[in-house]
């Protein structure tokens, strides 16, 4: 993560630069807006 950069940009870059993405999904994970965004980005990457 790059300090001073928007969190969502860091998340997107991290997911797209990874060879594999594994999400451990719990109830609390799904309650978090940031975590839900991570799952969305990872699922979009499947179709790129």
PDB file of N, CA, C and O in Angstrom:
ATOM      1  N   UNK A   1       0.839  -1.181   0.000  1.00  0.00           N
ATOM      2  CA  UNK A   1       0.000   0.000   0.000  1.00  0.00           C
ATOM      3  C   UNK A   1       0.875   1.232   0.000  1.00  0.00           C
ATOM      4  O   UNK A   1       1.899   1.297   0.680  1.00  0.00           O
ATOM      5  N   UNK A   2       0.446   2.204  -0.778  1.00  0.00           N
ATOM      6  CA  UNK A   2       1.190   3.451  -0.894  1.00  0.00           C
ATOM      7  C   UNK A   2       0.524   4.506  -0.013  1.00  0.00           C
ATOM      8  O   UNK A   2      -0.641   4.841  -0.230  1.00  0.00           O
ATOM      9  N   UNK A   3       1.247   5.036   0.981  1.00  0.00           N
ATOM     10  CA  UNK A   3       0.672   6.051   1.867  1.00  0.00           C
ATOM     11  C   UNK A   3       0.232   7.288   1.085  1.00  0.00           C
ATOM     12  O   UNK A   3       0.890   7.695   0.127  1.00  0.00           O
ATOM     13  N   UNK A   4      -0.883   7.878   1.501  1.00  0.00           N
ATOM     14  CA  UNK A   4      -1.379   9.091   0.874  1.00  0.00           C
ATOM     15  C   UNK A   4      -2.247   8.840  -0.353  1.00  0.00           C
ATOM     16  O   UNK A   4      -2.850   9.769  -0.893  1.00  0.00           O
ATOM     17  N   UNK A   5      -2.310   7.625  -0.780  1.00  0.00           N
ATOM     18  CA  UNK A   5      -3.105   7.256  -1.947  1.00  0.00           C
ATOM     19  C   UNK A   5      -4.463   6.750  -1.470  1.00  0.00           C
ATOM     20  O   UNK A   5      -4.536   6.141  -0.403  1.00  0.00           O
ATOM     21  N   UNK A   6      -5.536   6.978  -2.217  1.00  0.00           N
ATOM     22  CA  UNK A   6      -6.841   6.472  -1.781  1.00  0.00           C
ATOM     23  C   UNK A   6      -6.813   4.956  -1.546  1.00  0.00           C
ATOM     24  O   UNK A   6      -6.202   4.210  -2.311  1.00  0.00           O
ATOM     25  N   UNK A   7      -7.472   4.526  -0.495  1.00  0.00           N
ATOM     26  CA  UNK A   7      -7.461   3.116  -0.113  1.00  0.00           C
ATOM     27  C   UNK A   7      -7.961   2.228  -1.249  1.00  0.00           C
ATOM     28  O   UNK A   7      -7.367   1.188  -1.535  1.00  0.00           O
ATOM     29  N   UNK A   8      -9.049   2.637  -1.894  1.00  0.00           N
ATOM     30  CA  UNK A   8      -9.617   1.798  -2.949  1.00  0.00           C
ATOM     31  C   UNK A   8      -8.626   1.606  -4.097  1.00  0.00           C
ATOM     32  O   UNK A   8      -8.585   0.531  -4.696  1.00  0.00           O
ATOM     33  N   UNK A   9      -7.828   2.626  -4.414  1.00  0.00           N
ATOM     34  CA  UNK A   9      -6.807   2.490  -5.463  1.00  0.00           C
ATOM     35  C   UNK A   9      -5.743   1.480  -5.052  1.00  0.00           C
ATOM     36  O   UNK A   9      -5.295   0.678  -5.871  1.00  0.00           O
ATOM     37  N   UNK A  10      -5.340   1.516  -3.786  1.00  0.00           N
ATOM     38  CA  UNK A  10      -4.374   0.535  -3.278  1.00  0.00           C
ATOM     39  C   UNK A  10      -4.951  -0.880  -3.330  1.00  0.00           C
ATOM     40  O   UNK A  10      -4.247  -1.828  -3.679  1.00  0.00           O
ATOM     41  N   UNK A  11      -6.219  -1.018  -2.985  1.00  0.00           N
ATOM     42  CA  UNK A  11      -6.864  -2.331  -3.014  1.00  0.00           C
ATOM     43  C   UNK A  11      -6.913  -2.868  -4.439  1.00  0.00           C
ATOM     44  O   UNK A  11      -6.563  -4.022  -4.684  1.00  0.00           O
ATOM     45  N   UNK A  12      -7.344  -2.036  -5.372  1.00  0.00           N
ATOM     46  CA  UNK A  12      -7.441  -2.457  -6.773  1.00  0.00           C
ATOM     47  C   UNK A  12      -6.077  -2.863  -7.309  1.00  0.00           C
ATOM     48  O   UNK A  12      -5.948  -3.916  -7.935  1.00  0.00           O
ATOM     49  N   UNK A  13      -5.059  -2.044  -7.073  1.00  0.00           N
ATOM     50  CA  UNK A  13      -3.713  -2.377  -7.553  1.00  0.00           C
ATOM     51  C   UNK A  13      -3.201  -3.671  -6.924  1.00  0.00           C
ATOM     52  O   UNK A  13      -2.567  -4.483  -7.598  1.00  0.00           O
ATOM     53  N   UNK A  14      -3.474  -3.863  -5.636  1.00  0.00           N
ATOM     54  CA  UNK A  14      -3.033  -5.081  -4.958  1.00  0.00           C
ATOM     55  C   UNK A  14      -3.680  -6.324  -5.543  1.00  0.00           C
ATOM     56  O   UNK A  14      -3.017  -7.344  -5.732  1.00  0.00           O
ATOM     57  N   UNK A  15      -4.958  -6.242  -5.825  1.00  0.00           N
ATOM     58  CA  UNK A  15      -5.667  -7.395  -6.389  1.00  0.00           C
ATOM     59  C   UNK A  15      -5.206  -7.671  -7.815  1.00  0.00           C
ATOM     60  O   UNK A  15      -4.972  -8.824  -8.180  1.00  0.00           O
ATOM     61  N   UNK A  16      -5.074  -6.623  -8.622  1.00  0.00           N
ATOM     62  CA  UNK A  16      -4.686  -6.823 -10.020  1.00  0.00           C
ATOM     63  C   UNK A  16      -3.223  -7.223 -10.180  1.00  0.00           C
ATOM     64  O   UNK A  16      -2.861  -7.832 -11.187  1.00  0.00           O
ATOM     65  N   UNK A  17      -2.379  -6.893  -9.208  1.00  0.00           N
ATOM     66  CA  UNK A  17      -0.973  -7.288  -9.311  1.00  0.00           C
ATOM     67  C   UNK A  17      -0.711  -8.666  -8.684  1.00  0.00           C
ATOM     68  O   UNK A  17       0.401  -9.187  -8.767  1.00  0.00           O
ATOM     69  N   UNK A  18      -1.734  -9.245  -8.062  1.00  0.00           N
ATOM     70  CA  UNK A  18      -1.602 -10.575  -7.460  1.00  0.00           C
ATOM     71  C   UNK A  18      -1.936 -11.657  -8.479  1.00  0.00           C
ATOM     72  O   UNK A  18      -2.824 -11.491  -9.315  1.00  0.00           O
ATOM     73  N   UNK A  19      -1.215 -12.754  -8.394  1.00  0.00           N
ATOM     74  CA  UNK A  19      -1.530 -13.883  -9.280  1.00  0.00           C
ATOM     75  C   UNK A  19      -2.800 -14.584  -8.837  1.00  0.00           C
ATOM     76  O   UNK A  19      -3.569 -15.071  -9.666  1.00  0.00           O
ATOM     77  N   UNK A  20      -3.020 -14.636  -7.547  1.00  0.00           N
ATOM     78  CA  UNK A  20      -4.211 -15.283  -6.988  1.00  0.00           C
ATOM     79  C   UNK A  20      -4.757 -14.406  -5.869  1.00  0.00           C
ATOM     80  O   UNK A  20      -4.008 -13.695  -5.199  1.00  0.00           O
ATOM     81  N   UNK A  21      -6.061 -14.465  -5.677  1.00  0.00           N
ATOM     82  CA  UNK A  21      -6.704 -13.737  -4.586  1.00  0.00           C
ATOM     83  C   UNK A  21      -7.586 -14.711  -3.821  1.00  0.00           C
ATOM     84  O   UNK A  21      -8.425 -15.398  -4.404  1.00  0.00           O
ATOM     85  N   UNK A  22      -7.387 -14.763  -2.519  1.00  0.00           N
ATOM     86  CA  UNK A  22      -8.193 -15.623  -1.656  1.00  0.00           C
ATOM     87  C   UNK A  22      -8.900 -14.727  -0.646  1.00  0.00           C
ATOM     88  O   UNK A  22      -8.259 -13.949   0.060  1.00  0.00           O
ATOM     89  N   UNK A  23     -10.208 -14.841  -0.582  1.00  0.00           N
ATOM     90  CA  UNK A  23     -10.991 -14.058   0.376  1.00  0.00           C
ATOM     91  C   UNK A  23     -11.538 -14.993   1.443  1.00  0.00           C
ATOM     92  O   UNK A  23     -12.207 -15.979   1.135  1.00  0.00           O
ATOM     93  N   UNK A  24     -11.253 -14.682   2.674  1.00  0.00           N
ATOM     94  CA  UNK A  24     -11.819 -15.413   3.803  1.00  0.00           C
ATOM     95  C   UNK A  24     -13.032 -14.607   4.256  1.00  0.00           C
ATOM     96  O   UNK A  24     -12.893 -13.545   4.862  1.00  0.00           O
ATOM     97  N   UNK A  25     -14.202 -15.115   3.962  1.00  0.00           N
ATOM     98  CA  UNK A  25     -15.421 -14.345   4.174  1.00  0.00           C
ATOM     99  C   UNK A  25     -16.096 -14.780   5.472  1.00  0.00           C
ATOM    100  O   UNK A  25     -16.413 -15.953   5.671  1.00  0.00           O
ATOM    101  N   UNK A  26     -16.304 -13.798   6.348  1.00  0.00           N
ATOM    102  CA  UNK A  26     -17.004 -14.008   7.614  1.00  0.00           C
ATOM    103  C   UNK A  26     -18.168 -13.019   7.677  1.00  0.00           C
ATOM    104  O   UNK A  26     -18.295 -12.153   6.811  1.00  0.00           O
ATOM    105  N   UNK A  27     -19.006 -13.143   8.686  1.00  0.00           N
ATOM    106  CA  UNK A  27     -20.120 -12.190   8.837  1.00  0.00           C
ATOM    107  C   UNK A  27     -19.599 -10.764   8.983  1.00  0.00           C
ATOM    108  O   UNK A  27     -20.122  -9.840   8.360  1.00  0.00           O
ATOM    109  N   UNK A  28     -18.570 -10.591   9.806  1.00  0.00           N
ATOM    110  CA  UNK A  28     -18.026  -9.249  10.007  1.00  0.00           C
ATOM    111  C   UNK A  28     -17.367  -8.715   8.745  1.00  0.00           C
ATOM    112  O   UNK A  28     -17.431  -7.516   8.472  1.00  0.00           O
ATOM    113  N   UNK A  29     -16.739  -9.587   7.979  1.00  0.00           N
ATOM    114  CA  UNK A  29     -16.125  -9.183   6.714  1.00  0.00           C
ATOM    115  C   UNK A  29     -17.189  -8.593   5.791  1.00  0.00           C
ATOM    116  O   UNK A  29     -16.972  -7.550   5.175  1.00  0.00           O
ATOM    117  N   UNK A  30     -18.335  -9.259   5.696  1.00  0.00           N
ATOM    118  CA  UNK A  30     -19.402  -8.801   4.812  1.00  0.00           C
ATOM    119  C   UNK A  30     -20.052  -7.511   5.296  1.00  0.00           C
ATOM    120  O   UNK A  30     -20.655  -6.793   4.499  1.00  0.00           O
ATOM    121  N   UNK A  31     -19.942  -7.207   6.577  1.00  0.00           N
ATOM    122  CA  UNK A  31     -20.501  -5.960   7.112  1.00  0.00           C
ATOM    123  C   UNK A  31     -19.631  -4.754   6.778  1.00  0.00           C
ATOM    124  O   UNK A  31     -20.093  -3.616   6.852  1.00  0.00           O
ATOM    125  N   UNK A  32     -18.386  -4.995   6.414  1.00  0.00           N
ATOM    126  CA  UNK A  32     -17.445  -3.914   6.124  1.00  0.00           C
ATOM    127  C   UNK A  32     -17.574  -3.461   4.673  1.00  0.00           C
ATOM    128  O   UNK A  32     -17.518  -4.280   3.755  1.00  0.00           O
ATOM    129  N   UNK A  33     -17.747  -2.155   4.467  1.00  0.00           N
ATOM    130  CA  UNK A  33     -17.823  -1.617   3.103  1.00  0.00           C
ATOM    131  C   UNK A  33     -16.532  -1.860   2.345  1.00  0.00           C
ATOM    132  O   UNK A  33     -16.562  -2.194   1.160  1.00  0.00           O
ATOM    133  N   UNK A  34     -15.386  -1.694   3.019  1.00  0.00           N
ATOM    134  CA  UNK A  34     -14.094  -1.900   2.343  1.00  0.00           C
ATOM    135  C   UNK A  34     -13.939  -3.347   1.908  1.00  0.00           C
ATOM    136  O   UNK A  34     -13.488  -3.622   0.796  1.00  0.00           O
ATOM    137  N   UNK A  35     -14.303  -4.254   2.765  1.00  0.00           N
ATOM    138  CA  UNK A  35     -14.166  -5.677   2.437  1.00  0.00           C
ATOM    139  C   UNK A  35     -15.110  -6.077   1.310  1.00  0.00           C
ATOM    140  O   UNK A  35     -14.741  -6.874   0.447  1.00  0.00           O
ATOM    141  N   UNK A  36     -16.303  -5.541   1.308  1.00  0.00           N
ATOM    142  CA  UNK A  36     -17.232  -5.815   0.213  1.00  0.00           C
ATOM    143  C   UNK A  36     -16.672  -5.295  -1.105  1.00  0.00           C
ATOM    144  O   UNK A  36     -16.833  -5.928  -2.148  1.00  0.00           O
ATOM    145  N   UNK A  37     -16.014  -4.142  -1.055  1.00  0.00           N
ATOM    146  CA  UNK A  37     -15.374  -3.592  -2.258  1.00  0.00           C
ATOM    147  C   UNK A  37     -14.274  -4.518  -2.756  1.00  0.00           C
ATOM    148  O   UNK A  37     -14.121  -4.710  -3.962  1.00  0.00           O
ATOM    149  N   UNK A  38     -13.505  -5.094  -1.833  1.00  0.00           N
ATOM    150  CA  UNK A  38     -12.442  -6.027  -2.221  1.00  0.00           C
ATOM    151  C   UNK A  38     -13.011  -7.229  -2.967  1.00  0.00           C
ATOM    152  O   UNK A  38     -12.458  -7.655  -3.980  1.00  0.00           O
ATOM    153  N   UNK A  39     -14.111  -7.770  -2.466  1.00  0.00           N
ATOM    154  CA  UNK A  39     -14.732  -8.926  -3.112  1.00  0.00           C
ATOM    155  C   UNK A  39     -15.235  -8.543  -4.501  1.00  0.00           C
ATOM    156  O   UNK A  39     -15.089  -9.321  -5.445  1.00  0.00           O
ATOM    157  N   UNK A  40     -15.817  -7.368  -4.637  1.00  0.00           N
ATOM    158  CA  UNK A  40     -16.304  -6.920  -5.944  1.00  0.00           C
ATOM    159  C   UNK A  40     -15.161  -6.786  -6.937  1.00  0.00           C
ATOM    160  O   UNK A  40     -15.265  -7.257  -8.070  1.00  0.00           O
ATOM    161  N   UNK A  41     -14.079  -6.151  -6.527  1.00  0.00           N
ATOM    162  CA  UNK A  41     -12.934  -5.971  -7.422  1.00  0.00           C
ATOM    163  C   UNK A  41     -12.359  -7.330  -7.817  1.00  0.00           C
ATOM    164  O   UNK A  41     -12.044  -7.554  -8.986  1.00  0.00           O
ATOM    165  N   UNK A  42     -12.223  -8.223  -6.862  1.00  0.00           N
ATOM    166  CA  UNK A  42     -11.682  -9.553  -7.156  1.00  0.00           C
ATOM    167  C   UNK A  42     -12.587 -10.309  -8.124  1.00  0.00           C
ATOM    168  O   UNK A  42     -12.097 -11.000  -9.017  1.00  0.00           O
ATOM    169  N   UNK A  43     -13.891 -10.185  -7.956  1.00  0.00           N
ATOM    170  CA  UNK A  43     -14.802 -10.886  -8.866  1.00  0.00           C
ATOM    171  C   UNK A  43     -14.790 -10.256 -10.252  1.00  0.00           C
ATOM    172  O   UNK A  43     -14.926 -10.977 -11.241  1.00  0.00           O
ATOM    173  N   UNK A  44     -14.631  -8.939 -10.363  1.00  0.00           N
ATOM    174  CA  UNK A  44     -14.520  -8.290 -11.673  1.00  0.00           C
ATOM    175  C   UNK A  44     -13.265  -8.766 -12.390  1.00  0.00           C
ATOM    176  O   UNK A  44     -13.256  -8.930 -13.610  1.00  0.00           O
ATOM    177  N   UNK A  45     -12.207  -8.985 -11.616  1.00  0.00           N
ATOM    178  CA  UNK A  45     -10.939  -9.419 -12.208  1.00  0.00           C
ATOM    179  C   UNK A  45     -11.073 -10.793 -12.865  1.00  0.00           C
ATOM    180  O   UNK A  45     -10.358 -11.092 -13.821  1.00  0.00           O
ATOM    181  N   UNK A  46     -11.966 -11.614 -12.370  1.00  0.00           N
ATOM    182  CA  UNK A  46     -12.180 -12.936 -12.965  1.00  0.00           C
ATOM    183  C   UNK A  46     -12.555 -12.843 -14.440  1.00  0.00           C
ATOM    184  O   UNK A  46     -12.232 -13.735 -15.225  1.00  0.00           O
ATOM    185  N   UNK A  47     -13.231 -11.775 -14.810  1.00  0.00           N
ATOM    186  CA  UNK A  47     -13.750 -11.640 -16.168  1.00  0.00           C
ATOM    187  C   UNK A  47     -12.879 -10.776 -17.067  1.00  0.00           C
ATOM    188  O   UNK A  47     -13.239 -10.525 -18.217  1.00  0.00           O
ATOM    189  N   UNK A  48     -11.732 -10.317 -16.560  1.00  0.00           N
ATOM    190  CA  UNK A  48     -10.803  -9.521 -17.386  1.00  0.00           C
ATOM    191  C   UNK A  48      -9.976 -10.407 -18.272  1.00  0.00           C
ATOM    192  O   UNK A  48      -9.143  -9.915 -19.033  1.00  0.00           O
TER     193      UNK A  48
END
